Amino acid sequence: MVPKTDVDVASASAPKPIAGVLDTIRNLFKITEFVIFLIVVVLLIVGAMINPRFLGIDNIKIMTRDTAILAIAAIGVGFTILTAGIDLSVGSIIGLGGVMSAYFIMVWGLPIWLAILMTLALGFLIGSFHGLYVTKLHMHGFLITLVTMGLARGFILVITNAFPITGLPRAYNYLGQGYVFNVIPVPVIICLIIAGLAFYLLRFTYIGRQIYAAGSNIEAARYSGVNVDARIMLCYIISVICASIVGIIQAARMSLGHPGSGEGFELMAITACILGGLSLMGGEGGVLGILAGALLIGVLQNEMVMLNINPYWHRIVIGLVLLVAITFDYVRRRRRT
């Protein structure tokens, strides 16, 4: 017999309107996005109390821009997690995307739009490469993307000789430094477009339903007629393309293609996904949760900067947050089974 909790007793003894309110509150706390929203509110209040500039217009612009950049990468890697895979090459692909777009413009002399298209095409090829290894050789995404993580970073150092590519045109830099109506950072607009497309794909198309099916039970999905290989390949392609877009934005933001750009970004992107309710076992979560997880990390990182916390502690904090998120994920799944 399952013992009743204090909340259950209170709900049973309270009048019906109050019991209904208690049930509503209890259900809200079961929603990942709502819990994250409350945590973000608390962080904002604490940050504003310690440093009044934390909620200033200039800092909010910086915070939303950084959060949007992280969210784009997290949405991409989130697709691979939905299929019970992973993409560890996100950080290196970000560096590669920024360096290659700068290389195409400054060394090859290509127009900005063509350089961006070629960078995205390169991302498409790398994502297809990952997908083929996962689907045809039945290799876990962890292994093949781990290889790419090292290869991409090495290739960056070879073509740049470990020196940044500078002199990018102002029109290109607008992608990372510009504002719409002098208020909304351009990366936020790009993030909203990508998030909207991803949300529509996963929620309102049969392809999205098949991605969830492949992540939940790949063999059952195959027997149901789902082209599992095509769906998994699509997810790995989306992941690399999103990382390449982040690389392009980062290069525009810094006005150069830096060979060290994107280092450690895979940790933050994966953390945002797990915080947002995605399960490492696949088939669970969504875009709204990823955005919420990215917002939490963005606010947390910005607050650590505003509070002058030693930068060396930042990764430790993010790592601990990931540990907590993974722990909750496994505890939640064990309770269900």
PEMOWO-V922602 format. One record per helix or strand of 2 or more residues. SS is the DSSP state (2 for helix, 1 for strand). FROM is the first residue (numbers start at 0). TO is the last residue. If there is no record, write none. Layout:
ss->SS from->FROM to->TO
ss->SS from->FROM to->TO
//
This chain:
ss->2 from->5 to->12
ss->2 from->15 to->27
ss->2 from->31 to->49
ss->2 from->51 to->54
ss->2 from->56 to->81
ss->2 from->89 to->105
ss->2 from->111 to->135
ss->2 from->140 to->159
ss->2 from->169 to->176
ss->1 from->178 to->179
ss->1 from->183 to->184
ss->2 from->185 to->203
ss->2 from->205 to->215
ss->2 from->217 to->222
ss->2 from->227 to->253
ss->2 from->264 to->274
ss->2 from->286 to->305
ss->2 from->311 to->335
//
